[in-house]
Amino acid sequence: MKLLTFAAGLAAGYVLGSRAGREAYEQIVAQVRQARGNPTVVQAQEKAKDALGTGVDAVNAKLHAAASDEPTAPRATKATPARPRHANTTAADLPADGLA
């Protein structure tokens, strides 16, 4: 999808910035019309639309499942360290369990 957007932007930039004038514009428009009518392009567009629809359905199903399974209690957060670590902290300064 990003490549298609980039290509469209590139073509539009060329057309708008072209010094070749109307002839270059007409040539590009003719090529775009020919490509849009190509059966391979039409088939690729249909596949992309189907894949996008399937992806959206899958995401919606996962979101609904996650929303219904969500616990009511808030999640526990990681405790803040008792003291800040400094660049000069050595292994001897740390407690035996390794947590600072």
DAMO-V825068 format. One record per run of one state. SS is the DSSP state (H for helix, E for strand, C for the rest). FROM is the first residue (numbers start at 1). LEN is the number of residues. If there is no record, write none. Layout:
SS/FROM/LEN + SS/FROM/LEN
This chain:
C/1/1 + H/2/16 + C/18/4 + H/22/16 + C/38/1 + H/39/31 + C/70/21 + H/91/3 + C/94/7
